[in-house]
Amino acid sequence: MKPKYFLFLCFSFLIFNSSLLIGTVRYVSKTGTNTPPYTSWQTAADSIQKCINICVNGDTVYVANGVYKENLVINTAISLIGSSMDSTVIELPGIYPNNIIISNGVLHLHIFSYGGYPTFTSNIVIDEGGTRKGVDAYTSGLAIENNLIINYQNEGIALYSMPGDTQNAVNNLVSNIQGVSSFTGGITKYWIKLSMKTYKDVC
């Protein structure tokens, strides 16, 4: 095979494969038409979970301002981004003891899964009194940033991982709850509870 044809084939292969790595941007809004695959504000899903259900690893979900009354199960590695911390609200109905479950690559609640792409949540208010936890995360490479998490009995964020895994809870406002806990280990369990002094009391 001539070198120029070989280089052309290699270049075409790289372009094709890199295009597979670019995730789809999807939208959630109370004013959208709720038409899958939710790839514009006009066709946006009316439910965050509906949008999450059709996501694949690497997708990004933008959520418009509004109050969304639903529990969430995130089993793919996505970015979940609200329009603003003050006005994008997930008001959890408290049907489940833990309201937002992040278990990357698994279709069941509270099933451990490690590795894969990270999941990001950003600029979202998570509010519900009386239930146990706000965000339950069972995956590595996680980032939970710039969220307001209030009114839970136990942890606002509970991170479960294996030793050596990386999870980031950064710049979250956690109030009226125990704060953020990290649970790691194999046979031996380690429990690290971060001081509430790390978080701003917003009440």
C-alpha positions in Angstrom: 0.0 0.0 0.0 1.3 3.4 -0.9 2.3 5.6 2.1 -0.2 8.4 1.1 -3.1 6.0 1.1 -2.0 4.5 4.4 -1.8 7.9 6.0 -5.2 8.8 4.5 -6.8 5.6 6.0 -5.2 6.3 9.4 -6.3 9.9 9.4 -9.9 8.9 8.5 -9.9 6.3 11.2 -8.8 8.8 13.8 -11.5 11.3 12.7 -14.2 8.7 12.9 -13.2 7.4 16.3 -12.7 10.9 17.8 -16.3 11.7 16.7 -17.5 8.8 18.8 -16.0 10.3 21.9 -18.0 13.6 21.6 -21.1 13.3 23.7 -24.5 14.6 22.8 -25.9 17.8 24.5 -29.4 17.3 25.7 -31.9 19.7 27.4 -34.5 19.7 30.1 -37.1 22.5 30.4 -40.7 22.9 31.5 -41.4 24.8 28.3 -40.0 22.2 25.8 -42.1 19.9 23.7 -40.7 16.7 25.4 -39.6 15.2 22.1 -36.7 12.7 22.2 -33.7 12.9 21.8 -34.1 16.3 23.6 -31.3 18.0 21.6 -32.6 21.5 21.6 -34.4 23.8 24.0 -37.5 23.6 21.8 -37.6 19.8 22.1 -36.4 19.7 25.7 -37.5 16.9 28.1 -40.0 18.0 30.8 -38.3 15.6 33.3 -34.6 15.3 34.2 -34.9 11.5 34.6 -36.5 11.1 31.1 -33.5 12.9 29.6 -31.0 10.9 31.7 -32.7 7.6 30.6 -31.6 8.1 27.0 -28.1 9.4 27.7 -24.9 7.5 27.0 -21.5 8.0 28.6 -20.1 11.4 27.8 -23.4 13.2 27.2 -24.2 16.6 28.8 -27.6 17.5 30.2 -28.5 21.2 30.6 -31.4 21.9 33.0 -33.4 25.2 32.7 -34.5 27.2 35.7 -37.5 25.7 37.4 -38.6 23.2 40.1 -38.3 19.5 39.2 -40.0 17.2 41.6 -38.4 13.8 41.1 -35.9 11.3 42.4 -32.9 10.7 40.1 -31.0 7.5 39.2 -27.9 8.3 37.1 -26.4 5.1 35.7 -24.4 6.7 32.9 -21.4 9.0 33.1 -22.8 12.4 32.2 -22.5 16.0 33.0 -25.7 17.4 34.7 -25.6 21.2 34.7 -28.3 23.6 36.0 -28.8 27.1 34.7 -28.2 28.6 38.1 -27.7 27.5 41.7 -30.5 29.8 42.9 -33.2 28.9 40.4 -32.6 25.3 39.2 -34.2 23.2 41.9 -34.5 19.4 42.3 -37.2 19.1 44.9 -37.0 15.4 45.9 -40.3 13.8 46.9 -38.6 11.5 49.4 -40.0 8.2 48.0 -36.6 6.6 48.4 -34.4 6.9 51.4 -31.6 8.3 49.2 -32.7 10.6 46.5 -30.0 11.0 43.9 -28.2 7.7 43.1 -25.1 7.8 40.9 -23.9 4.3 40.0 -21.9 4.6 36.8 -22.7 1.8 34.3 -25.2 -0.1 36.4 -29.0 -0.2 36.1 -29.8 -1.0 39.8 -29.8 1.2 42.8 -26.9 0.8 45.3 -24.9 -1.5 43.0 -21.2 -0.6 43.1 -19.4 0.3 39.8 -15.9 1.7 39.5 -14.1 3.3 36.7 -15.5 4.9 33.5 -16.2 8.5 32.7 -16.9 10.9 35.5 -20.3 12.3 36.3 -20.7 16.0 37.0 -23.5 17.9 38.7 -23.3 21.6 38.8 -25.4 24.7 39.7 -28.4 22.7 41.2 -30.4 23.1 44.4 -31.2 19.7 46.0 -33.8 20.2 48.7 -35.9 17.7 50.7 -36.5 17.3 54.4 -36.9 14.0 56.1 -35.1 11.7 53.8 -31.7 10.2 54.5 -29.2 11.4 51.9 -29.2 14.0 49.1 -26.6 12.5 46.7 -25.4 8.9 47.0 -22.4 8.3 44.7 -21.0 4.8 43.9 -18.4 5.6 41.2 -14.9 6.9 40.7 -13.8 10.0 38.8 -16.8 12.0 40.1 -17.2 15.7 40.4 -20.1 17.3 42.4 -19.6 21.1 42.2 -21.4 24.3 42.9 -24.6 22.9 44.3 -26.9 23.8 47.2 -27.9 20.7 49.2 -30.2 21.3 52.2 -32.7 19.7 54.6 -31.6 16.0 55.0 -31.5 13.7 58.0 -28.0 12.4 57.3 -25.4 13.2 54.6 -26.0 15.8 52.0 -23.4 13.9 49.8 -22.2 10.3 50.5 -19.3 9.2 48.4 -18.5 5.4 48.2 -15.3 4.3 46.4 -12.4 2.0 46.4 -9.0 3.0 47.8 -7.2 5.1 45.2 -10.3 6.3 43.4 -10.9 10.0 42.9 -14.1 11.8 43.8 -14.5 15.5 44.1 -17.1 17.5 46.0 -16.1 21.1 45.5 -17.8 24.4 46.4 -21.1 22.9 47.5 -23.2 24.6 50.0 -24.5 22.0 52.5 -26.9 23.0 55.3 -29.2 21.5 57.9 -27.5 18.1 57.5 -24.4 16.2 58.6 -22.4 17.3 55.6 -20.3 15.1 53.3 -19.1 11.6 54.1 -16.6 9.4 52.3 -16.8 5.7 52.6 -13.9 3.7 51.1 -12.2 0.3 51.5 -12.4 -3.3 50.6 -12.5 -5.8 53.5 -11.7 -3.1 55.9 -14.0 -0.1 55.8 -12.8 3.4 56.4 -15.2 6.2 57.2 -14.1 9.8 56.9 -16.6 12.5 57.8 -15.6 16.0 56.7 -16.1 18.8 59.1 -19.2 21.0 58.6 -16.7 23.9 58.9 -15.8 23.2 55.3 -19.3 24.3 54.2 -21.2 27.5 54.4 -24.3 27.5 56.5 -26.9 29.2 54.3 -29.8 29.3 56.9 
